Amino acid sequence: MTSKDVIEYIETTGIEKLYKKFEKYFVKIDSWSEKFAESDLLDEYTLSHALDELTGIYIKFSVIAGAIDSYKTNKELSYSVKAFKDCKTKPNVSQIDKEARESTKELRMYRADFLNYSNACEKGIGTCQSRLKRLTITKSALGVDFTGDVNEAEKSKGWG
């Protein structure tokens, strides 16, 4: 989904429906979060799967959060421009700015969720990469490959 697609989706169906459309990814992130919290990611396959899912979700959510942010900013600017044009007396700039921000509070709330969850993905990605690297180094030192099989050179040394 491009930024343009996100904005079109918001304008045609609403921000709530956009959020609902991606709700399954919020659930996945929460699920991985539980596994991290319970130290339940110990093997390469689980870590690789987590890395793939978290990376994909991070990419989606980063684009969506950025699109919502630009949409929010444009809505605030449009509100301010219209308010200044419609003002019959000397405009109260701080009041107009406050009203502009108020008009986009829902967008900020949803953007924060997409942004915070993408940040959570980023932390999970870093953890997966670190653990995979540590496992790779350990297995390399033991002469064991990714699947746990001992390679032919190590078998001849008596490892297998």
C-alpha positions as CSV (number, residue, x, y, z in Angstrom):
1,M,0.0,0.0,0.0
2,T,1.5,3.3,-1.1
3,S,1.1,6.5,0.8
4,K,-1.4,7.7,-1.8
5,D,-3.3,4.4,-1.4
6,V,-3.5,4.9,2.4
7,I,-4.8,8.5,2.0
8,E,-7.4,7.4,-0.6
9,Y,-8.5,4.6,1.7
10,I,-8.9,7.0,4.6
11,E,-10.9,9.4,2.5
12,T,-13.2,6.8,1.1
13,T,-13.7,4.4,3.9
14,G,-12.3,6.1,7.0
15,I,-9.4,5.7,9.4
16,E,-11.3,3.2,11.6
17,K,-11.7,0.8,8.7
18,L,-8.0,1.2,7.8
19,Y,-7.1,0.3,11.3
20,K,-9.4,-2.7,11.3
21,K,-7.9,-3.9,8.0
22,F,-4.5,-4.2,9.6
23,E,-5.7,-5.4,13.0
24,K,-4.4,-8.9,12.4
25,Y,-0.9,-7.5,12.2
26,F,-1.3,-5.7,15.6
27,V,-2.3,-9.1,17.0
28,K,0.8,-10.8,15.4
29,I,3.1,-8.2,17.0
30,D,1.4,-8.7,20.3
31,S,1.9,-12.5,19.9
32,W,5.6,-12.1,19.1
33,S,5.9,-9.7,22.1
34,E,4.6,-12.5,24.4
35,K,7.0,-15.0,23.0
36,F,9.9,-12.5,23.6
37,A,8.7,-11.8,27.1
38,E,8.5,-15.5,27.9
39,S,11.9,-16.3,26.2
40,D,10.1,-18.7,23.9
41,L,12.2,-17.9,20.8
42,L,15.2,-20.3,21.0
43,D,15.7,-21.9,17.7
44,E,16.8,-20.5,14.3
45,Y,13.5,-21.4,12.6
46,T,11.3,-19.6,15.1
47,L,13.7,-16.6,15.1
48,S,13.8,-16.5,11.2
49,H,10.0,-16.7,11.1
50,A,9.7,-13.9,13.6
51,L,12.3,-11.8,11.7
52,D,10.4,-12.3,8.4
53,E,7.0,-11.4,9.9
54,L,8.2,-8.4,12.0
55,T,10.1,-7.0,9.0
56,G,7.1,-7.2,6.7
57,I,4.8,-5.6,9.3
58,Y,7.4,-2.9,10.0
59,I,7.5,-2.0,6.4
60,K,3.7,-1.8,6.1
61,F,3.2,0.1,9.3
62,S,6.1,2.6,8.6
63,V,4.5,3.5,5.3
64,I,1.0,3.8,6.8
65,A,2.2,5.9,9.8
66,G,4.0,8.2,7.4
67,A,1.0,8.6,5.2
68,I,-1.3,9.3,8.1
69,D,1.1,11.9,9.4
70,S,1.2,13.7,6.1
71,Y,-2.5,13.5,5.7
72,K,-3.0,14.9,9.3
73,T,-0.6,17.7,8.6
74,N,-2.4,18.6,5.4
75,K,-5.8,18.5,7.1
76,E,-4.5,20.9,9.9
77,L,-3.1,23.3,7.3
78,S,-6.3,23.3,5.3
79,Y,-8.3,23.9,8.4
80,S,-6.0,26.8,9.4
81,V,-6.1,28.4,5.9
82,K,-9.9,28.2,5.8
83,A,-10.2,29.6,9.3
84,F,-8.0,32.6,8.5
85,K,-10.0,33.2,5.3
86,D,-13.3,33.0,7.1
87,C,-12.2,35.2,10.0
88,K,-14.0,38.6,9.9
89,T,-11.8,40.2,12.6
90,K,-8.2,39.9,13.6
91,P,-7.6,36.1,13.8
92,N,-6.5,34.5,17.0
93,V,-3.6,32.4,15.7
94,S,-3.2,30.2,18.8
95,Q,-7.0,29.5,18.9
96,I,-7.0,28.5,15.2
97,D,-3.9,26.3,15.7
98,K,-5.6,24.6,18.7
99,E,-8.8,24.0,16.6
100,A,-6.8,22.6,13.7
101,R,-5.0,20.2,16.1
102,E,-8.4,19.3,17.6
103,S,-9.8,18.5,14.2
104,T,-7.1,15.8,13.6
105,K,-6.9,14.2,17.1
106,E,-8.4,10.9,15.8
107,L,-5.7,10.7,13.1
108,R,-3.0,11.3,15.6
109,M,-4.3,8.5,17.8
110,Y,-4.3,6.0,14.9
111,R,-0.9,7.2,13.6
112,A,0.5,6.7,17.1
113,D,-0.6,3.1,17.1
114,F,0.9,2.3,13.7
115,L,4.1,4.2,14.6
116,N,4.5,2.6,18.1
117,Y,3.9,-0.9,16.7
118,S,6.4,-0.3,13.9
119,N,8.9,0.7,16.6
120,A,8.1,-2.5,18.5
121,C,8.8,-4.4,15.3
122,E,12.1,-2.7,14.9
123,K,13.1,-3.7,18.4
124,G,12.1,-7.3,17.7
125,I,13.9,-7.3,14.4
126,G,17.1,-6.2,16.1
127,T,16.7,-8.9,18.8
128,C,16.1,-11.6,16.2
129,Q,19.2,-10.6,14.2
130,S,21.3,-10.6,17.3
131,R,20.1,-14.0,18.5
132,L,20.5,-15.5,15.0
133,K,24.0,-14.1,14.8
134,R,24.9,-15.6,18.2
135,L,23.5,-19.0,17.2
136,T,25.3,-18.9,13.9
137,I,28.6,-18.1,15.6
138,T,28.1,-20.9,18.1
139,K,27.1,-23.5,15.5
140,S,30.0,-22.4,13.3
141,A,32.4,-23.0,16.2
142,L,30.9,-26.5,16.7
143,G,30.9,-27.2,13.0
144,V,27.1,-27.6,12.9
145,D,25.0,-26.1,10.1
146,F,21.7,-24.3,10.3
147,T,19.6,-27.5,10.5
148,G,21.7,-29.0,13.2
149,D,23.4,-31.4,11.0
150,V,27.2,-31.9,11.2
151,N,28.9,-31.1,7.9
152,E,31.0,-33.7,6.1
153,A,34.3,-32.2,7.1
154,E,33.4,-32.3,10.8
155,K,32.1,-35.9,10.5
156,S,35.5,-37.0,9.4
157,K,36.9,-35.3,12.6
158,G,34.6,-37.5,14.7
159,W,31.8,-34.9,15.3
160,G,29.1,-37.0,13.7
